[in-house]
Each structure stands twice: as structure tokens, then as C-alpha cells.
């Protein structure tokens, strides 16, 4: 009988050992995720005429513009996207936080930088600037400077913006505003002359995207987009 009990005990210990070795595996096997930080833009200065540029030899209609931004933690590359009147004119990926791009003189551009790595990406706010020189026709308005925040005590979201144009008064500008929550449009306003919307209640753990078109009297426009996650 003792022999049988010993055999039962051995099998029990073996079974417990198998359960331990083949069990859940613990948290040590979970890969670490490090999303890059959101880039902070530096040059060209937002909403101003560009002063940092180099003349292009044999082409007086072009200027070489210097772009720079703060290095983002965990980023392995950066994608610089430049638009003019909402149309993409440059899209370059680099491993550094500086880049020079040749652009037309006398035009207003908007730009963003997206920091990337194997775990994902984060896109900066949208900045705008005007290249030196005389425009052909009229200047496109600057991309609006968007201010969006949520009061953590009341959960009320506040949205306002600043518009600017080189060749017309800011009071004559109009705006199209679109607000999305988790990729669903919750507000859409067109031809607005005000520079803010009424505060609204934000939902915890939701992502918001604000898109504003700034339109001048000639119908030229620029686009600003910012994203915000309320946590």
C-alpha cells in the first residue's frame, strides 16, 4: 500500500510541475510598446513670413526653406508633409529632425511632422508660414492656430482659433469647422466669421479631431488639423 501511495505522490508532483511549466507564462513574455512622442515644431515659425531660407541658383521663383523640430522620444524616423491650399506638395521621411525643402516663393504653406517607430506614430500640430517674395495672385491665408482644451474638473471642452492673412484683414476671413469624436462628426459649421464655438461636454477616453479651413475673400483656403485624446 505504501508503494501505491508513493507512486500516486510522484504522479501528483509531476502533474503540478507540468501545470507550472505550461501555465499562463506570466507578463514577462508581453512585448514592451513604446509609441513615439508627439513632435514639437520649431521652424518655420507658425503664422509668420519665413525668414530662414536660401536663394536657389538660377531660379528666382524658388526658395530653399529650413525646417526643424524637437526630437521625439522613441522615434526612429520622421515624415515631413507640406501642403499648399490643401494640396500636398512635399512628403519626405528622414531620420533627423532637420530638413531643407525647395518651395515656390510668395505662397502660404502648412506643414506637419509625424514621428514613427515599429510600434506606431504620432503627428504634430499643423503650422503655417509664407515664403518670401511676391505672390502670383493673392496670398493663401495662414492655417488657423487652433486652441483646444478640456477642463478636467468639469469635462467641458473649449475650442477657439486665430486666423491671419498676408493681404487681407483677419476680420474678413471665414471658417469651416469640423469636430470629430472617435472619427464620427459631432459638429460641422461652414462660412463662420467667429473664431470660437460654444463649449461642449467631452467624453472621457475619447479622441477628438478638429479640422478648420480658413478662407479668404478670393476663396483661397488653408487647412489646420489637431488631435486630442481626453484621458
N, C-alpha and C positions, 0 to 999 in steps of 0.2 A: 504493500500500500504506500509505503514511504517513497518507493521508486516512482510510482504513478504520480504522486503529489509533486515530486521533484521535476518530472517531465512536464506537468502542467505549468509549474512555475517558470521553467525555461521558455516554453512556448509563449507564456504571457509576457515575459520580458522582451522576447524577440518581437512580438506584436507591437508593444509600446515603442520599441526602437524604430520600427518601420513607420509608425504614425508620426514620430518626431521628425524623421529624416524626410518624409514625403508630405509633410503638412504644408501649411499656408505659405511658408517661405519668408514671412516677415517683410518689413518695409525696406530692408536693405537692397532688394532687387529692383525697387522702383527708380527709374531714371530721374535724375535731377533736371528740372526745367528752369532755364534762365532766359526769360524774354529780354530783349534789349530795352534800354531806357528810351523814352521819347526824346528825339534830338531837339536841341535849343539852337535856333538860327541866330547868326551874328551879322554877316554882310551878304548882300547889300542891306542897309538899314531899312526897316519897314516903313513904307509910306513916304519915302523921300526920293529925290533925284540922286542917281548913282554918282558918287564922286571917285570911287576906286575902279579905274578902268585903264586900259592901254589902247592906244590907237592901232588900227590894223593897217599894215603897209599896203599901199596901192588900192585901198578900198575905204574911202572917206565915209561911206554909209554904214560902216560896221564899227563896233567897239568890243574889245575883249574885257568881259566883266569878271571880277574876282568874287567867288562865293566861298563862305566859310561858316562853320557851325561847331558847336561844342561836341567833343567826343562823347558818345553814349555808351554807358557800361554794357558789357556783353555783346556789343555789336561787332560783327565781323566784316560787314560791308554797308555801304550807304547808296541809296538811289536818289539822285537829284532829278526832279521833274520841274520843268519850266513851261509855263503856258502864257500865251498872249491872246487876249479876248476869248479865253476859254478853250483855245486850241493848243494842244501840246506841241511845242517846238523843240524840246530837248528832253532826253531821258538817258542819263548816264549813271552807271554803277561804278563806284570806286571803293578802295579800302581805306582811304584817308579822309580827313574832314575839311579838305580844301579842294577847289576845282576852279578852272578858268574856262569860260564859255564865250564864244563869239556870237553876238546878237546884233539886231538892227538898231541903229540909233533912233532916238526920238519916239520910243514906244514904251508903253507900260506893261510890265510883266508881273506874273505871280509865280511863286515857287514854293516847293515843299521838299523835305528830305525824309526818307524812310530808312530807319535803322533796321538791319536784318541779321539774323543768325539762323542756325538749324532749327531752333525752337519756335520761331515766329518773327514778327516785325511790328514796329511802332512808327507812326507817321507824325511829323511835326505839325505845328500850326502853319497856316498859309501866310506868307509875307508877300509884299509887292514893292515895286520900285520902278522908276522911269530911267531909261538910258539917256545919256547926254545927246544933245543935238536937236535940230528942229524936226518936228513930226511931219509926216506926209498926211494932210488932212488934220484931224484933231487927235489929241491925246485920249487914249482909253483911260477911264477912271482907275484909281488905285483900288486894289482889292480891299474890302472893308476890314477894319481891325475889329474883331469880334471879342466881346467880353461876356463870358457865360460862367455862372457860378451857382452853387446850390447851398442854401443855408442849412447846415447840419442839424440845427435845433428845430426849425420849422418845416424843413424839406421843401421850401419854396425856391423855385429856380428863377434866376434873373438873367435876362438877355438884353444886351444893348450893343451898339456898334458905332464906329466912326468912319464916315466916308470922306473922300478927298479926290479932287480932280485938278490937273495942272492948268486947264484952260477954261474952267467954269466955276461958278460959286457952288460950294457944297450944298447950299440950300435948294439948288435946282436938281440935285440928284434924286433918283428914285431907286427903290429896292424891291427885289423879290426875295421872300424869306421862306425857307422850308425847314421844319423841325421834324426829325425822326426819333422815335424811341424804339430801340431794338429792331431797326430797319423798317419800321412802319411809320408812315407820315401821320403826325398828330396835329400839325398846323401848316397851312400853306397860304401865304399872303402875297399879292402882286401889286406893283406900282405904288408902294408905300413911300410917303415922304417923311415919316417919323423915323427915329433911329433907336427905337426900343419896342418891345412888346410887353404886354401885361404879364406879371409874374404868374407862374403856374406851379402846381404840385408835382414834384419829381418823385419817381418810384425807386425805392432802394434796390440796389443791384441791377440797375438798368443802364443801358448805354444810349447816349444821345448824340445825334449828329446835327450840326447847324450848318446850313448852306445859305449864303446870301449873295445874290447878284447885285452889283452896283451899276446903275445905268445912267448915262448922261443924256443931254438933250438931243444928241445926234443918234442915240440908240446904241452907241458903243457900250460894252459892259465888261466887267471883270468878276471873277467868282472867288469867294472865300469859303473855306470849309474847316470846321473844327469838330473834334470828337471829345466826348466827356463821359466817363463812367462814374455813376453815383454809387459809392460804396460806404 
